[in-house]
Amino acid sequence: MRNAEATIWIIRAIVFTVLFLGWDEANATIVFNDGLTHEIDFYIDDVVEVMDNTMGEPTTVRLLAGGMVQWQLKVYGHSQLYIIGGSLENDLWFYDESKVDISGGTIRTHLSAYGLSEVTIWGGTFGDNYFGDPIAGYEQSFISIYGGEFSADTQLLSEDFSQIVLGGDFNYPYGLYRHVDFPSGGRLTGILAMGNTIDNTFSIEDNGSIRLIPEPATLLLLSLGVVMLRRRRV
């Protein structure tokens, strides 16, 4: 009888861990924090954390074709993440002054940037795991989007003092938009700089902002034109 009761309590403990702490908490964590470059082209059934080494030097991780991270992937400090291929099945979290470059691969759930982190999206596929998966900026993070394929449920979310910049041709004029401009959010449609179409909702909260700019080549020409005009005036 005592053995049966003990077994029941063990089962209850496991169920509590899964329901209230989540499956990811029950998994181990793989930490890259040696200041070197690592390539992931294999399956990882654990949480992955990328951190600076003890000297404050950034660690770099590259997710390649064939690589898959089943649980959360988190980047801290000044460390860097390059997503070139493969897939991420759970949430992406970026903190501090980390830098992230996404040119390929599949990101199935949330992407959240905090602190002074910088995220640049050139390509890749986003969403399809849960309803309303956001690409979200918080605090003073900076997210630039020039390409990528986004599921219909992917939402762009800017809060606090974060900014999301999109390059391309859109249904709104170029410029900076804040919460007062779209207090109830809106829907952004158009063609991104890398040629991908976009048709997704967005939300701007608190002191967040979304900036629409021409595609990079046009922007560069405009910048050069401004410089030449300044020189002529001098």
N, C-alpha and C positions, 0 to 999 in steps of 0.2 A: 504493500500500500504506500509506504514512504517513497519507494523508488518511482511509483507511478505519479505521486504528487510532485516529486522533484522534476520528473520529465515534463509534466504539465507546466510548471513554473518556468522551465527553460524555454519551452515553446512560446509561452506568453512573452518572455523577454525578447525573443527573436522577432515576434510580431510587432512588439512595441518599437523596436529599433527600426524596422522597415517602415512602419506607418508614420512615426513621429520624427525620426531622424532622417529617413530617406535611404534608398539603396546606396547612394553615393557615399554617405557617411560610413557605411559598412565596408567600403572598399579601401584599399591601401592608397597611399599617395606617393607618386614618383616625383622627386625633386631634381631639377637640373639647376645647379648653382655653383658651377666651377669656373665661370667666365669663358668657357669654350663654346664651340659650335657643335650642335647635335642635329642629326637628321632622323626623322621618324618616317620609315617606310614599311612599318609593321603594325600589328594590332596591339593596342594597349587597353586592358580592361581595368584601368585605375584612373584616379584623378591625377592630373599632371600640373605641376607648378614650376614656373621658370623664374629664377631670381638671380640677382647679382651675386658675385662671390664675396668673400670676407674683406677683400680689398676695394669693394665697390665697383668692380669691373663687370660690365654686362655679359650675360649669357645669351646665346642665340640658339633658337630652335627653328628648324625648317621642317614643315609637314609636307611630305612628298606623295606622289602617286603610290597607292598601295598602303599608305598609312591610315590608321583609324584610331581616334581617342574616344573611348566609349563614354567616359564621364567628363566632368568639368575640366577645362583648361584655363589656368590663371597665370597672368604675367605681372611681375612686380618690378619695382626699382627702375633701372634704365635698360632692362633686358629687352630682347627683341624676339618677335615671332614673325615668320614668313610662312604663309599658307599658299602653297603652290599647287597642291593636289591633295588627294586623300579626302577624309571626311571627319567631321566633329559631330558626335551624336548628342552632345549635351551642351550646357551653357559655356560661353566664353566670357571671361571677366578680365579686364585690364585695369591696372592701378598705377599710382605714382607717375613716373615719367616714362613709362614703357612705350615702345613703338611697335606697331603691328602693320604688316603689309600683306594684303590679300589679293592674289592674282588668279587663283583657281580653287579647286576643291569644293566641298559641300559643307555648309554650316546649317545644321538642321533646326537649331533652336535659338535661344537668346544670345545676342551680342551686346555686352554692357561695358562702357568705358567710364572710368572714374579718375579723379585726381587731375593730373596734367598729361594723361596718356594721349597718344596720337595714333589714329587708325586711318589707313589709306586703303580704299577698296577699288581695285582695277577690274576685278572679275570675280568669278565664283558663283555658286548657287546658294541661295539663302531661303530658309524656312522649310516647311512641310511636315514638321513633327507635331506642333501644337497650334491651336488657333491664336492668331494675333502675335506671333513671335516678333519682338521688336529689335530694331537696331537702335540702341539707346545711349545717349550721352548724358552724363551727370557731372556735377561739380564744374571743373574747368577743362574738361576733356575736349578733344578736337577730332571730328570724324570727317574725312573727305571721301566722297563717292563719285567715281568717274565711270564705273561700269558695274556689271554684275547682273544676275538674273534673280529677281525677287518674287517669291510666291505672292499670291493675291492678298494673303493675310498678314504679310510683313508690314509692320508699322514703323515709321521713323519718329523717334521720340527725343526731344531735346529739353533738358531740365537744368535748374540751377544756372550756372554761367557757362554751360557747354555750348558748343556750336557745331552744327552739321553743315558742311559745304557740299553742294552738288554742282558738277560741271556738265553742261549740255544745253539742250533747247527745251523749254518747258511751257506749261500753260499759264504761268505767272511771269511777270516782268523780272528781269535780273535785279538783284538787290537783297537787302537784309530784312528779314521778317522776324517779328517778336510776338509774344503772347497777345498783345493788344491788337495786332493785325489779324490774328486768327484765334480768337478766344475759345472757339469750339473745334479747333483743328481744321483740316481740309484734306484735299486729295491732290496729289502731284502726279501729273502725266507728262510724257514727253520722251525725248531721246537723250540718253546719257552720252558723255563724250566718247566712250568706247563703242558706241553704236547700239547698246542694249536699250530696249524700251523700258519705261517705268510707269506704273499705274498703281500707286500705293497711297494709303492715308498717312497723315503726319499729325503730330501733336506738339505744341510748344508750350511749356509750362514755366512758371516763375520767371527767371531771368535767362532762360535758354533762348536760342536763336537758330534760324535756318537761313543760309545765304545761298542764292542761286547765281552762278557765274557762267559766262560762255565756256565752251569747250576749250581745253588748255591751249591749243594752237592759236585760236582767236584771241584768247586772253593775253598770250605772249605778244602778239602783234600790237594789241592795244597798249600794252605796257611800254613797248618800244616806241610807239607813236607819242606817248606822253613824255618819254625821256627826250625825244627829238624836239618836241615843242618847247620844253623847258630850256634846252640848250640854245635854241634860236632866240628865245626871249632874253637870255643872258648875253 
